[in-house]
Amino acid sequence: MVQIRPAAAQELKRLLHQHTAHTGSSSQICLTLEPGGCADWTYQLTSNITPQRPLATLTCGDINLAVPVDQVELVEDLTIDYAEDLMGGGFRFTNPLAQRTCGCGNAFALSADTPVTQDCTAAHLPTP
Ligand code: FES
């Protein structure tokens, strides 16, 4: 079961309220895993759901998360938190399935052998 910590729930509700204020329509939070980034998978949280594939709805307290059906098993024990630091606020993900996690925590690998970057900016520097 996905667990959403109180700080993350508060931020997700704020984003949903903001989405509703801008579009005039209510929405749902969608959690997807996108391939690539600094590891195998990168977490994406959006309030704009474009159902390009079947979605499951996971009830996490008073928040419903839409998750692609084929990714439910990759996030089923995920914990989502939210924290502020000197660089700004951001969601924090803790996934017991992750064998390796990137430096910022937004990307993970399922294999301990997968190369994982510890710094996004270093990953995208042009090679000399
Ligand atoms: S996604 Fe690049 S360091 Fe985390």
Backbone and ligand atoms as CSV (ligand in chain L), in Angstrom:
chain,resi,resn,atom,element,x,y,z
A,1,MET,N,N,0.834,-1.181,0.000
A,1,MET,CA,C,0.000,0.000,0.000
A,1,MET,C,C,0.881,1.247,0.000
A,2,VAL,N,N,0.584,2.185,-0.893
A,2,VAL,CA,C,1.323,3.443,-0.929
A,2,VAL,C,C,0.971,4.245,0.314
A,3,GLN,N,N,2.002,4.777,0.969
A,3,GLN,CA,C,1.766,5.628,2.136
A,3,GLN,C,C,2.143,7.066,1.777
A,4,ILE,N,N,1.251,7.964,2.085
A,4,ILE,CA,C,1.511,9.381,1.848
A,4,ILE,C,C,1.606,10.064,3.205
A,5,ARG,N,N,2.782,10.569,3.513
A,5,ARG,CA,C,2.999,11.258,4.791
A,5,ARG,C,C,2.203,12.566,4.817
A,6,PRO,N,N,1.881,13.079,6.015
A,6,PRO,CA,C,1.034,14.280,6.114
A,6,PRO,C,C,1.547,15.476,5.318
A,7,ALA,N,N,2.856,15.722,5.315
A,7,ALA,CA,C,3.373,16.877,4.568
A,7,ALA,C,C,3.136,16.701,3.068
A,8,ALA,N,N,3.303,15.470,2.568
A,8,ALA,CA,C,3.062,15.202,1.143
A,8,ALA,C,C,1.574,15.321,0.827
A,9,ALA,N,N,0.726,14.824,1.719
A,9,ALA,CA,C,-0.720,14.923,1.490
A,9,ALA,C,C,-1.141,16.384,1.424
A,10,GLN,N,N,-0.597,17.200,2.307
A,10,GLN,CA,C,-0.931,18.626,2.313
A,10,GLN,C,C,-0.516,19.278,0.994
A,11,GLU,N,N,0.683,18.944,0.502
A,11,GLU,CA,C,1.165,19.532,-0.750
A,11,GLU,C,C,0.350,19.028,-1.944
A,12,LEU,N,N,0.010,17.753,-1.956
A,12,LEU,CA,C,-0.801,17.211,-3.059
A,12,LEU,C,C,-2.176,17.876,-3.086
A,13,LYS,N,N,-2.761,18.094,-1.913
A,13,LYS,CA,C,-4.068,18.773,-1.858
A,13,LYS,C,C,-3.946,20.211,-2.346
A,14,ARG,N,N,-2.828,20.858,-2.004
A,14,ARG,CA,C,-2.608,22.228,-2.478
A,14,ARG,C,C,-2.521,22.241,-4.002
A,15,LEU,N,N,-1.804,21.279,-4.582
A,15,LEU,CA,C,-1.668,21.207,-6.042
A,15,LEU,C,C,-3.005,20.917,-6.709
A,16,LEU,N,N,-3.801,20.039,-6.102
A,16,LEU,CA,C,-5.117,19.745,-6.669
A,16,LEU,C,C,-6.010,20.977,-6.622
A,17,HIS,N,N,-5.957,21.700,-5.501
A,17,HIS,CA,C,-6.762,22.919,-5.370
A,17,HIS,C,C,-6.337,23.938,-6.424
A,18,GLN,N,N,-5.017,24.070,-6.628
A,18,GLN,CA,C,-4.485,25.000,-7.622
A,18,GLN,C,C,-4.928,24.590,-9.027
A,19,HIS,N,N,-4.889,23.298,-9.312
A,19,HIS,CA,C,-5.322,22.800,-10.620
A,19,HIS,C,C,-6.789,23.133,-10.849
A,20,THR,N,N,-7.607,22.907,-9.835
A,20,THR,CA,C,-9.040,23.189,-9.957
A,20,THR,C,C,-9.280,24.678,-10.166
A,21,ALA,N,N,-8.521,25.522,-9.453
A,21,ALA,CA,C,-8.690,26.962,-9.589
A,21,ALA,C,C,-8.330,27.433,-10.995
A,22,HIS,N,N,-7.315,26.817,-11.606
A,22,HIS,CA,C,-6.873,27.240,-12.940
A,22,HIS,C,C,-7.730,26.671,-14.060
A,23,THR,N,N,-8.214,25.459,-13.897
A,23,THR,CA,C,-8.922,24.805,-15.006
A,23,THR,C,C,-10.431,24.784,-14.810
A,24,GLY,N,N,-10.874,24.970,-13.591
A,24,GLY,CA,C,-12.307,24.896,-13.322
A,24,GLY,C,C,-12.823,23.477,-13.240
A,25,SER,N,N,-11.934,22.524,-13.360
A,25,SER,CA,C,-12.365,21.121,-13.246
A,25,SER,C,C,-11.532,20.422,-12.183
A,26,SER,N,N,-12.157,19.478,-11.517
A,26,SER,CA,C,-11.421,18.740,-10.504
A,26,SER,C,C,-10.537,17.696,-11.181
A,27,SER,N,N,-9.590,17.224,-10.452
A,27,SER,CA,C,-8.666,16.257,-11.025
A,27,SER,C,C,-8.258,15.247,-9.959
A,28,GLN,N,N,-7.315,14.444,-10.312
A,28,GLN,CA,C,-6.791,13.408,-9.439
A,28,GLN,C,C,-5.283,13.425,-9.625
A,29,ILE,N,N,-4.571,13.048,-8.607
A,29,ILE,CA,C,-3.121,12.958,-8.734
A,29,ILE,C,C,-2.767,11.658,-9.453
A,30,CYS,N,N,-1.874,11.774,-10.421
A,30,CYS,CA,C,-1.412,10.597,-11.155
A,30,CYS,C,C,0.065,10.373,-10.838
A,31,LEU,N,N,0.385,9.176,-10.427
A,31,LEU,CA,C,1.778,8.786,-10.166
A,31,LEU,C,C,2.195,7.811,-11.245
A,32,THR,N,N,3.215,8.193,-11.998
A,32,THR,CA,C,3.727,7.290,-13.028
A,32,THR,C,C,5.232,7.133,-12.858
A,33,LEU,N,N,5.749,6.080,-13.431
A,33,LEU,CA,C,7.189,5.859,-13.499
A,33,LEU,C,C,7.587,6.008,-14.952
A,34,GLU,N,N,8.513,6.925,-15.198
A,34,GLU,CA,C,9.008,7.129,-16.556
A,34,GLU,C,C,10.408,6.538,-16.659
A,35,PRO,N,N,10.680,5.821,-17.742
A,35,PRO,CA,C,12.014,5.245,-17.884
A,35,PRO,C,C,13.061,6.334,-18.131
A,36,GLY,N,N,14.241,6.074,-17.657
A,36,GLY,CA,C,15.340,6.990,-17.908
A,36,GLY,C,C,15.637,7.877,-16.724
A,37,GLY,N,N,16.213,9.039,-17.009
A,37,GLY,CA,C,16.645,9.925,-15.931
A,37,GLY,C,C,17.962,9.436,-15.384
A,38,CYS,N,N,18.142,9.540,-14.104
A,38,CYS,CA,C,19.424,9.185,-13.494
A,38,CYS,C,C,19.471,7.734,-13.026
A,39,ALA,N,N,18.437,6.960,-13.334
A,39,ALA,CA,C,18.423,5.528,-13.019
A,39,ALA,C,C,17.437,4.877,-13.995
A,40,ASP,N,N,16.935,3.707,-13.654
A,40,ASP,CA,C,15.985,3.037,-14.552
A,40,ASP,C,C,14.653,3.773,-14.647
A,41,TRP,N,N,14.170,4.241,-13.498
A,41,TRP,CA,C,12.836,4.824,-13.412
A,41,TRP,C,C,12.877,6.139,-12.659
A,42,THR,N,N,12.052,7.088,-13.124
A,42,THR,CA,C,11.909,8.369,-12.446
A,42,THR,C,C,10.438,8.546,-12.068
A,43,TYR,N,N,10.186,8.968,-10.837
A,43,TYR,CA,C,8.808,9.201,-10.375
A,43,TYR,C,C,8.267,10.487,-10.992
A,44,GLN,N,N,7.022,10.446,-11.433
A,44,GLN,CA,C,6.340,11.635,-11.944
A,44,GLN,C,C,5.007,11.760,-11.219
A,45,LEU,N,N,4.769,12.898,-10.609
A,45,LEU,CA,C,3.473,13.199,-9.985
A,45,LEU,C,C,2.850,14.339,-10.776
A,46,THR,N,N,1.659,14.128,-11.304
A,46,THR,CA,C,0.985,15.171,-12.078
A,46,THR,C,C,-0.482,15.232,-11.669
A,47,SER,N,N,-1.107,16.348,-11.990
A,47,SER,CA,C,-2.540,16.455,-11.763
A,47,SER,C,C,-3.294,16.417,-13.090
A,48,ASN,N,N,-2.569,16.296,-14.176
A,48,ASN,CA,C,-3.188,16.191,-15.496
A,48,ASN,C,C,-3.130,14.741,-15.950
A,49,ILE,N,N,-4.235,14.086,-15.905
A,49,ILE,CA,C,-4.256,12.677,-16.269
A,49,ILE,C,C,-4.654,12.528,-17.730
A,50,THR,N,N,-3.769,11.956,-18.488
A,50,THR,CA,C,-4.102,11.625,-19.874
A,50,THR,C,C,-4.097,10.107,-19.960
A,51,PRO,N,N,-5.278,9.528,-19.919
A,51,PRO,CA,C,-5.357,8.058,-19.836
A,51,PRO,C,C,-4.934,7.375,-21.135
A,52,GLN,N,N,-3.608,7.304,-21.336
A,52,GLN,CA,C,-3.084,6.622,-22.519
A,52,GLN,C,C,-2.963,5.121,-22.268
A,53,ARG,N,N,-3.142,4.736,-21.027
A,53,ARG,CA,C,-3.113,3.320,-20.677
A,53,ARG,C,C,-4.007,3.117,-19.469
A,54,PRO,N,N,-4.408,1.896,-19.197
A,54,PRO,CA,C,-5.326,1.669,-18.075
A,54,PRO,C,C,-4.715,2.100,-16.745
A,55,LEU,N,N,-5.550,2.762,-15.938
A,55,LEU,CA,C,-5.103,3.258,-14.643
A,55,LEU,C,C,-5.852,2.551,-13.527
A,56,ALA,N,N,-5.139,2.319,-12.431
A,56,ALA,CA,C,-5.761,1.814,-11.203
A,56,ALA,C,C,-5.829,2.979,-10.225
A,57,THR,N,N,-6.820,2.992,-9.387
A,57,THR,CA,C,-6.913,4.034,-8.360
A,57,THR,C,C,-6.535,3.425,-7.022
A,58,LEU,N,N,-5.473,3.980,-6.411
A,58,LEU,CA,C,-5.035,3.537,-5.094
A,58,LEU,C,C,-5.493,4.567,-4.081
A,59,THR,N,N,-6.222,4.125,-3.073
A,59,THR,CA,C,-6.696,5.032,-2.039
A,59,THR,C,C,-5.667,5.085,-0.919
A,60,CYS,N,N,-5.157,6.291,-0.688
A,60,CYS,CA,C,-4.123,6.493,0.326
A,60,CYS,C,C,-4.655,7.521,1.312
A,61,GLY,N,N,-5.305,7.075,2.357
A,61,GLY,CA,C,-5.961,8.001,3.267
A,61,GLY,C,C,-7.073,8.700,2.512
A,62,ASP,N,N,-7.043,10.033,2.513
A,62,ASP,CA,C,-8.077,10.770,1.789
A,62,ASP,C,C,-7.605,11.250,0.421
A,63,ILE,N,N,-6.534,10.640,-0.084
A,63,ILE,CA,C,-6.033,10.979,-1.419
A,63,ILE,C,C,-6.106,9.745,-2.303
A,64,ASN,N,N,-6.633,9.941,-3.498
A,64,ASN,CA,C,-6.649,8.865,-4.490
A,64,ASN,C,C,-5.525,9.106,-5.482
A,65,LEU,N,N,-4.737,8.069,-5.689
A,65,LEU,CA,C,-3.651,8.141,-6.659
A,65,LEU,C,C,-4.018,7.287,-7.858
A,66,ALA,N,N,-3.919,7.861,-9.047
A,66,ALA,CA,C,-4.090,7.081,-10.265
A,66,ALA,C,C,-2.712,6.576,-10.677
A,67,VAL,N,N,-2.608,5.282,-10.873
A,67,VAL,CA,C,-1.327,4.650,-11.213
A,67,VAL,C,C,-1.563,3.715,-12.398
A,68,PRO,N,N,-0.711,3.761,-13.411
A,68,PRO,CA,C,-0.872,2.796,-14.508
A,68,PRO,C,C,-0.912,1.363,-13.954
A,69,VAL,N,N,-1.852,0.589,-14.446
A,69,VAL,CA,C,-2.047,-0.769,-13.944
A,69,VAL,C,C,-0.746,-1.573,-13.991
A,70,ASP,N,N,0.026,-1.382,-15.062
A,70,ASP,CA,C,1.249,-2.174,-15.202
A,70,ASP,C,C,2.392,-1.684,-14.308
A,71,GLN,N,N,2.159,-0.599,-13.524
A,71,GLN,CA,C,3.207,-0.106,-12.621
A,71,GLN,C,C,2.829,-0.234,-11.147
A,72,VAL,N,N,1.635,-0.730,-10.882
A,72,VAL,CA,C,1.170,-0.809,-9.490
A,72,VAL,C,C,2.139,-1.613,-8.628
A,73,GLU,N,N,2.629,-2.731,-9.134
A,73,GLU,CA,C,3.496,-3.564,-8.295
A,73,GLU,C,C,4.849,-2.895,-8.009
A,74,LEU,N,N,5.238,-1.923,-8.829
A,74,LEU,CA,C,6.509,-1.221,-8.597
A,74,LEU,C,C,6.398,-0.121,-7.536
A,75,VAL,N,N,5.165,0.270,-7.207
A,75,VAL,CA,C,4.991,1.359,-6.232
A,75,VAL,C,C,4.153,0.931,-5.032
A,76,GLU,N,N,3.798,-0.349,-4.953
A,76,GLU,CA,C,2.811,-0.738,-3.947
A,76,GLU,C,C,3.260,-0.518,-2.506
A,77,ASP,N,N,4.561,-0.463,-2.235
A,77,ASP,CA,C,5.025,-0.205,-0.871
A,77,ASP,C,C,5.764,1.122,-0.759
A,78,LEU,N,N,5.503,1.983,-1.717
A,78,LEU,CA,C,6.158,3.290,-1.771
A,78,LEU,C,C,5.667,4.198,-0.642
A,79,THR,N,N,6.589,4.992,-0.095
A,79,THR,CA,C,6.220,6.055,0.834
A,79,THR,C,C,6.572,7.385,0.183
A,80,ILE,N,N,5.604,8.297,0.176
A,80,ILE,CA,C,5.818,9.626,-0.408
A,80,ILE,C,C,5.791,10.641,0.723
A,81,ASP,N,N,6.829,11.462,0.775
A,81,ASP,CA,C,6.894,12.530,1.761
A,81,ASP,C,C,7.178,13.823,1.023
A,82,TYR,N,N,7.142,14.908,1.732
A,82,TYR,CA,C,7.434,16.218,1.136
A,82,TYR,C,C,8.282,16.982,2.130
A,83,ALA,N,N,9.331,17.608,1.636
A,83,ALA,CA,C,10.208,18.355,2.536
A,83,ALA,C,C,10.696,19.608,1.841
A,84,GLU,N,N,10.953,20.612,2.653
A,84,GLU,CA,C,11.535,21.865,2.167
A,84,GLU,C,C,12.992,21.890,2.604
A,85,ASP,N,N,13.851,22.384,1.714
A,85,ASP,CA,C,15.233,22.620,2.097
A,85,ASP,C,C,15.691,23.912,1.435
A,86,LEU,N,N,16.968,24.192,1.507
A,86,LEU,CA,C,17.469,25.452,0.964
A,86,LEU,C,C,17.263,25.559,-0.534
A,87,MET,N,N,17.126,24.420,-1.227
A,87,MET,CA,C,16.936,24.427,-2.682
A,87,MET,C,C,15.455,24.464,-3.062
A,88,GLY,N,N,14.577,24.499,-2.058
A,88,GLY,CA,C,13.143,24.519,-2.343
A,88,GLY,C,C,12.486,23.247,-1.850
A,89,GLY,N,N,11.201,23.128,-2.139
A,89,GLY,CA,C,10.456,21.963,-1.670
A,89,GLY,C,C,10.410,20.880,-2.730
A,90,GLY,N,N,10.217,19.675,-2.261
A,90,GLY,CA,C,10.104,18.579,-3.214
A,90,GLY,C,C,9.586,17.320,-2.553
A,91,PHE,N,N,8.994,16.463,-3.381
A,91,PHE,CA,C,8.525,15.186,-2.878
A,91,PHE,C,C,9.707,14.250,-2.701
A,92,ARG,N,N,9.624,13.431,-1.696
A,92,ARG,CA,C,10.666,12.447,-1.396
A,92,ARG,C,C,10.036,11.060,-1.502
A,93,PHE,N,N,10.727,10.158,-2.142
A,93,PHE,CA,C,10.189,8.827,-2.386
A,93,PHE,C,C,11.068,7.776,-1.715
A,94,THR,N,N,10.442,6.880,-1.008
A,94,THR,CA,C,11.153,5.759,-0.410
A,94,THR,C,C,10.468,4.489,-0.882
A,95,ASN,N,N,11.211,3.708,-1.661
A,95,ASN,CA,C,10.635,2.499,-2.264
A,95,ASN,C,C,11.481,1.296,-1.862
A,96,PRO,N,N,10.921,0.360,-1.112
A,96,PRO,CA,C,11.707,-0.807,-0.687
A,96,PRO,C,C,12.162,-1.692,-1.850
A,97,LEU,N,N,11.574,-1.512,-3.028
A,97,LEU,CA,C,12.014,-2.287,-4.196
A,97,LEU,C,C,13.278,-1.704,-4.824
A,98,ALA,N,N,13.598,-0.467,-4.483
A,98,ALA,CA,C,14.763,0.185,-5.085
A,98,ALA,C,C,16.050,-0.451,-4.567
A,99,GLN,N,N,16.844,-0.957,-5.482
A,99,GLN,CA,C,18.150,-1.499,-5.108
A,99,GLN,C,C,19.201,-0.399,-5.089
A,100,ARG,N,N,18.982,0.611,-5.953
A,100,ARG,CA,C,19.864,1.780,-5.960
A,100,ARG,C,C,18.974,3.005,-6.177
A,101,THR,N,N,19.372,4.131,-5.607
A,101,THR,CA,C,18.616,5.372,-5.720
A,101,THR,C,C,19.573,6.484,-6.122
A,102,CYS,N,N,19.109,7.384,-6.967
A,102,CYS,CA,C,19.961,8.484,-7.419
A,102,CYS,C,C,20.226,9.462,-6.273
A,103,GLY,N,N,21.045,10.464,-6.542
A,103,GLY,CA,C,21.432,11.410,-5.509
A,103,GLY,C,C,20.281,12.200,-4.926
A,104,CYS,N,N,19.298,12.557,-5.750
A,104,CYS,CA,C,18.184,13.364,-5.234
A,104,CYS,C,C,17.017,12.511,-4.773
A,105,GLY,N,N,17.007,11.239,-5.095
A,105,GLY,CA,C,15.947,10.346,-4.647
A,105,GLY,C,C,14.760,10.248,-5.582
A,106,ASN,N,N,14.790,10.936,-6.725
A,106,ASN,CA,C,13.661,10.894,-7.654
A,106,ASN,C,C,13.740,9.749,-8.658
A,107,ALA,N,N,14.870,9.067,-8.705
A,107,ALA,CA,C,15.020,7.967,-9.657
A,107,ALA,C,C,15.595,6.755,-8.932
A,108,PHE,N,N,15.231,5.582,-9.434
A,108,PHE,CA,C,15.713,4.373,-8.775
A,108,PHE,C,C,15.928,3.266,-9.797
A,109,ALA,N,N,16.679,2.264,-9.361
A,109,ALA,CA,C,16.938,1.090,-10.184
A,109,ALA,C,C,16.510,-0.144,-9.408
A,110,LEU,N,N,16.016,-1.119,-10.139
A,110,LEU,CA,C,15.580,-2.372,-9.516
A,110,LEU,C,C,16.737,-3.344,-9.351
A,111,SER,N,N,17.854,-3.072,-10.017
A,111,SER,CA,C,19.015,-3.944,-9.931
A,111,SER,C,C,20.175,-3.192,-9.288
A,112,ALA,N,N,20.908,-3.889,-8.421
A,112,ALA,CA,C,22.077,-3.281,-7.783
A,112,ALA,C,C,23.202,-3.066,-8.792
A,113,ASP,N,N,23.110,-3.691,-9.975
A,113,ASP,CA,C,24.155,-3.553,-10.993
A,113,ASP,C,C,23.914,-2.375,-11.941
A,114,THR,N,N,22.752,-1.752,-11.861
A,114,THR,CA,C,22.432,-0.658,-12.773
A,114,THR,C,C,23.210,0.594,-12.387
A,115,PRO,N,N,23.860,1.235,-13.372
A,115,PRO,CA,C,24.531,2.501,-13.056
A,115,PRO,C,C,23.505,3.560,-12.678
A,116,VAL,N,N,23.781,4.280,-11.613
A,116,VAL,CA,C,22.874,5.325,-11.123
A,116,VAL,C,C,23.689,6.589,-10.910
A,117,THR,N,N,23.152,7.713,-11.382
A,117,THR,CA,C,23.844,8.986,-11.241
A,117,THR,C,C,23.496,9.620,-9.896
A,118,GLN,N,N,24.479,10.244,-9.290
A,118,GLN,CA,C,24.242,10.896,-8.005
A,118,GLN,C,C,24.020,12.394,-8.145
A,119,ASP,N,N,24.145,12.909,-9.378
A,119,ASP,CA,C,24.011,14.351,-9.583
A,119,ASP,C,C,23.450,14.592,-10.978
A,120,CYS,N,N,22.230,15.093,-11.056
A,120,CYS,CA,C,21.590,15.345,-12.351
A,120,CYS,C,C,22.442,16.222,-13.254
A,121,THR,N,N,23.020,17.268,-12.692
A,121,THR,CA,C,23.763,18.195,-13.535
A,121,THR,C,C,24.988,17.517,-14.132
A,122,ALA,N,N,25.633,16.641,-13.375
A,122,ALA,CA,C,26.797,15.936,-13.902
A,122,ALA,C,C,26.387,14.981,-15.012
A,123,ALA,N,N,25.193,14.394,-14.887
A,123,ALA,CA,C,24.738,13.435,-15.889
A,123,ALA,C,C,24.517,14.087,-17.238
A,124,HIS,N,N,24.221,15.379,-17.244
A,124,HIS,CA,C,23.871,16.024,-18.498
A,124,HIS,C,C,24.945,16.979,-19.005
A,125,LEU,N,N,26.121,16.961,-18.373
A,125,LEU,CA,C,27.202,17.795,-18.871
A,125,LEU,C,C,27.699,17.247,-20.202
A,126,PRO,N,N,27.975,18.112,-21.165
A,126,PRO,CA,C,28.505,17.614,-22.434
A,126,PRO,C,C,29.892,17.021,-22.231
A,127,THR,N,N,30.177,15.965,-22.949
A,127,THR,CA,C,31.511,15.368,-22.838
A,127,THR,C,C,32.493,16.212,-23.624
A,128,PRO,N,N,33.683,16.441,-23.067
A,128,PRO,CA,C,34.663,17.301,-23.748
A,128,PRO,C,C,35.189,16.679,-25.031
L,1,FES,S1,S,16.985,12.365,-10.872
L,1,FES,FE1,FE,19.061,13.005,-11.222
L,1,FES,S2,S,20.061,12.861,-9.312
L,1,FES,FE2,FE,18.005,12.243,-8.985
